[in-house]
Amino acid sequence: MDVLERIGEQVKSHAVVIYMKGTPQFPQCGFSMRASAALKECEVPFAYVNVLQDPEIFENLPRFADWPTFPQIYIDGELVGGCDITLELHASGDLKSMMERAAAKAEPEAD
């Protein structure tokens, strides 16, 4: 599978995903640390990809959505942005509601 297809699958298969340097438990840069902390504070499960452990994604993710920096946060298959935008959305309360809506859409419906 081509790396851009792989990224597309990751973005589609997770309600919320952050591409970051490091992990939410051990971020490797300040921007990734602040963005993942904002996601954690929303108390909605999210996925992460450590771009430092996947050089192919590190090199190609900026081409995927034409966003040059890390972290990159995707909610409901759409690029939300990086650290600054995520922090603004968190401060306004919009981040939590966006994450909750995406998570609710991703849950399988009960029979």
Helices and strands as residue ranges (DSSP letters): H 3-13, E 16-20, H 30-41, E 47-50, G 51-53, H 55-64, E 72-75, E 78-81, H 83-92, H 94-106
